[in-house]
Amino acid sequence: GPVAETFRVIQGAMTEEYVRSTQGVFQFELSGDGGGTWYIDLKTKGGSAGFGKPPVTADVVMSMSSADFVKMFTDKLKPFMAFMSRNSSIKGNTVLTLSLEKML
């Protein structure tokens, strides 16, 4: 589905340098089609992304619909716009979200 496809793209876009400069782990609690728990690890060497809980504790946990998540990563919705909407929430180190925007 679109969510899994988005994570494949994210995984492909990761660079060692980006992981080094970000040093953050993001967990996504997605509702709707293709939802569930997904993560982007930009802390562990090489980085990783995929379905399930991150290998280390998340610095940021974002809850949103899978549709909004896909929009966010296809540049139809900026992360901060996403969290302005009532059906999304963000917990943890919000400053790290800015570095996520750089990657998108």
N, C-alpha and C positions, 0 to 999 in steps of 0.2 A: 504493500500500500504506500500512499504518499509519505507517511511518517517514516517508515523503514527506508524508503528511497532517500528522504532528506538526511537521515543519519548516515547512509552510505556516502552521500556527497560530503557531509561534514568530516567523516573519517578520512576521505580522500584529500580534503583541503588542509588537514593538519600538517604543520611543519614543526620540526624540533625547536626552531627558534621561537615559534609562536607559543609552544608549550612552555618553554623557558621563560618567556616574558609575561605570560598570563598567570601561571601558577594558581589555577583555580579549578574546582570541580563543580559541575552543574548537574543538578538532578531535576528532571521534568516529570511532573505528575500530570499526565494527559488524559482528558476525558473524551469520550466519543470514539469515532472510528479509528482503529489502530492505536488506541490509547494504552494506558498502563504506565509503568515506571521506565523511564529511559534516562541515559546519562551522557554527559560529555566530560571526559577527564582530561584536563589541560594542566596536570600537575605531575603525574607519573611519567617517567621517561618514555618519550615517543607519543604519548597521548593515546586515547582510545575513546570510542563512542559506541553506544548500542543499547540494546534492550536490557532492562533489569536495573538493579541497584549498582551505583558506582563501586569500584574496588576499594576506594577509600571514602571517608566521610565527606559528603558534599558541603561546599562552602555556601552554595546558593541553591535553594529549592524553589522551583517555579511551578505553579499550578495553572493550567490553562486548557482550553479545548485543543484537540489535535488539529483542528482546522486553523485556529489562530497560530499554532506552532508552525505549521507548514507555511502559512502566510508570512510569518516573521522571517523565516529563512529564505523565502523567495522574494524578499525585499518589498512585499506589499504592506508590511506592517513593521514599524520600528519596535524593538523590545520595550522601550519605555511607553510607547503608545499602547502596546498590548496590556501593560500593567495599569494603565489609567482606566481601562475598561473594567467594569464591575465583576466580570466572570473570570478574572485572572488574579493571581496573587504571587508575591515574591517574598521569600524569607531569606535572611542571611546577608552576606556581603554584597549589597547592591552595586557597589563601585565596580565589582568584577563584571557586572552585566555590560558595562561600557566596553570592556575589552572583547566581549562576545560580539558586540556590534561591529567592531573592527573586522572581525573574521567573516561576517556575513557578506 
